[in-house]
Amino acid sequence: MNDLFSLQGRTAIVTGGSRGIGRMIAAGFLAQGAKVYISSRKAEACEETARELAHLGPCVPLPADVSGMEGVRALAQAYAAREKSLDVLVNNAGAAWGEEFETFPEKGWDKVVDLNMKSPFFLTQALYGLLKEAAKARPAKVINVSSIDGISVNQWETYSYTASKAGLLHLTKRMALRLAKDNIICSGIAPGPFASEMNKMARDHGDEVAQRVPVGRIGRDDDMAGVAIYLASRAGDFVVGETIAVDGGVTIARGS
C-alpha cells in the first residue's frame, strides 16, 4: 500500500503553489517523495514558500504569470531547462472576481476565465512533450483544480469564476479522452471550503463557515494533500476525466 501511494522519484509542477490549495498539494507531494516545482506570479512569495517547504524534500521555485501565453511558455521553458520529463502537472493557479450583475466588467471576465480555464489547457499543451516522455515508463498525470462552485451555484455573484470552473470540469473530460492514448491520465479536484487567500471567508471565519458544512468543519491541509496524492500516484491510474469534490458534503447539501 505504501508503494501504491508513493511519489518517490517523480517530478511535479504545481501552479499557484506558493499558498493555499497549491501549497497544500505541494507539501503533500514532497512528503510522498516527489521533487516539486512550484510556480506563482509573485517571485518573492514563490521563493519563500520553496524555502519553507524544503525540509520536506526538493522544492524548486519557478515564478511565472501563467495568465497569458508568454508566461505559459516561459514556465514550460524554465522547467524543460532543468528536467527531461514531467510526471505530474497540477493546474491550480486561479483567480476570482465578485461584482453585481449590472456592473460586472469585461476585465473581471477575461482575467478570471483566462487564468482558470484557458491556462490549464495551454500549459498542458506546452508541457505535452515532457509528459509524454514520462509516460513511457508509467502513466503521467494532469490534475486540474476546479471548484465546487463549478458543480453547483453559490450565493455570490462570481459570474466568471463559476463559469470558468464549470468549463474546466468539462475541459478535464475532453482532455482526458485525448491524453489517455498517450498514457497521460487527466483528472480533477473540486475543493470546497479551505482556508486560503481565495476563500477568505473560510480563512477568517472558519467557525461560521463550518456551520454550513455537513461534517461540521472546513477542510484541512491533509484533506487536500490526500486526494491530490491519490490522483498523482499509482492509486489513481484508473481515474480518468473525473473531478473529485473535496468539500465535506457541501455540494450534496446544496442540491438537497
N, C-alpha and C positions, 0 to 999 in steps of 0.2 A: 504493500500500500504506500510505503514511503516513496518508492520509485514511481508509482502511478501519478503522484502529485509533485514530483521533483522537477525543478527547472535548472538543475545542475548542468553547467556547460552551455546554457542557452544565452543568447543576446536579445535584448528587447529595447524598443523605443517607447517612451510614454510621453505623449504631448500634453501640455498643461500639467507637467509633472512636478512643478515646484510647490504646489499647495493643494489643499482639498482632496477631491477624489483621486486625482492623478498621483499625488504624494502617497496616499494610502496604497494604491496599486503598486507603485514603485517600491515602497518599503516591503510589501508582501513578496514581490518577485525577488528582491535581494535576499530576503530571509530564506527563500527556497533555492538559492544558489545561482540565480541569473546575474549576468552583467547587464546593468541597466543604464541606458542613456535617457536623461530627462531633458525635455525641451520646454521652454516658455518664452514669452515675448520679452520679459524683463531679465536681462543678463545677470544682474546682481542677485536677484531672487533665485534664479536657476542655479547659480554657483553656490549660493549659501545653502540651499537645500541639499545639493550634492555633497557638500562638506558634512552636513548634519547626518546624512544617511550613510556615509562612508563606513561607519562602524559595522554596518550590516553586510557590506560587500562592495564590489567595484561599481561606483555610481559616477557617471560622467555627464557633465553639463554640456548641452548643445543648444544655446539660446537661438531662437528663431521666431519670427512672426509668421505663422502659417495661415494667416487670414487671407494672404494673397499668393499668387503663383511664384513670385520672386522668393518669398520666404520658404515656400514648399520646396522649391528646387535647391535653395541654399541648405536646408536641413538634410535633404537627401544626399547632397554632395558632401557635406561635412561628415555624415555617417559613413558614406562609401570610402572616404579617405582613411577611415580607421578600421573598418571591418569588411570582410569579403562576402558576408551573408547576413541575413536578418531572420531570426526565428520568430519573434513576436512583435507586432506593431499594435500599440494601443492608441487609437484616435480619440483622445479625451479632451483636447483643448476646446473650450466653448465660451459662449457669451450669451447674455440675456438683455432684454430691453422691455421695460414695462411703461406703458403710457395709454391714456384713454383713446378709444377708437377714433374720436373726432380729430385728434391732433397727432396720431401716430405717424412719425415721419419716415420718409424713404430711407434715410440713413440708418434708422433703427431696424429697418427690414434688411437692408443689404449687409450691414455689419454682422448681424446675427446669422443670417442664412448662409453667408459666405463661409464663416468660420465653423458653424455647426454641421452643415451638410455638404457644402462644396469641398472644403479642405480634406475631410476624410477620404473622399473619392480620389482627389488628385495627389494626395500624399501617398496613398496606397499605390496608385499608378506609378509615381516617381520611384518608389521602392520595390516595385514589382520584380525586377531582375534579381535583387538581393533576397527577396522572399522565395523566389523560385529556386535559387541556389541552395538555401537552407532546406527546402522541401525535398531535395534529392535524397536526404538521409532520413527524414521523418517529417510529419506534417508541420508546416509553418502556420502561424496564426495571425489573423487580423481581428481585433476586438474593437468594435465601435461603441463608444459610450453615449447613449441616448439619455432618456429621462422618462419617468412615469408620466410626465406631462405630455409626452408624445403618444401615450396609450389612452389616457383619459383626461378630461378637461378640469383644470383647477379654477379657482375663483378670480385669479389675477388676469389683468389684460396684458398678456405677454404674447401677442399675436405671432410675431416672427419666431419666437422661441418655441412655442408649441408646434407651429407648422414645420419648423426645421427638424425638430426632434421626431415628429411623426414621419417626416420624409426619410430621416436616417434609418428608422425601423425598416421601411420598405427597401431602401437602398441596400441595407445589410443583406436582405434576402436575395436581391438581384446580383450583388457582388458575390455572394456565397455560391450561387449556381455557376457563375463563370469561373471563379477561382478554384473550385473543388477539383476540376480536371488537372490543375497544376499541383495538386496536393497541398493547397493553401486553404485552410479552414477559416471561414469568416463567420463571426457570431457577434453578439452584443450584450451590453448590460444597461439596464434602465434603473438608475438609482432613484430612491425616494428621498426622505428627509435625512440628510447627513450634514453635520456642521461644516460649513465651508464659506468661502467668500461669495460664492454663487448663491448659496442658500443661507442668507444672514439670519432669517427667522429661526432656523434650526440651530444656528451657531449661537445666537444671542438670547433666544427664548426657547431653549430646548425643552424645558418642562412643560411649557404651554403647547408646543407642537406635539409633544409626546401624547398628550390627551386625545389627539386625533388619529393616533396610530394604534391599530388593533392590538399589537403586542405591548403597547404601553411605554415605548421608548423610541428615541431616534437611533439612527444607525451608528455603529462604532467602526473604527478603522478596520478591525479584523473581519467585520461583516463584508466590507467591500473587497479587502485583500483576498478573502476566502473564495469568493466567486470568480475573481479575476485569475487566481492561481488555478482553479478548476478548469476554466476555459483555455488557459495558456498551456497547461500541462497535458500529458498523455490521457489524463482522465476525461478531458473534453474533446477528444479527437472525433467523436461521432455526433457532436452538437453542431449542426450546420445551418446557418441562416436564422437561428433563433436568438431572440433577445430576452434575457432573464431579468425580470423585475426584482430588485432587491430593496424592498420598501416596508417590511414589517406588516404587510397586508393592506396598505393604503389604497392600492389600485382596486382591489376587490371590494373594499368598503365604499369607495366612490361609486362603484357600479351597482351597489345593493339598493 
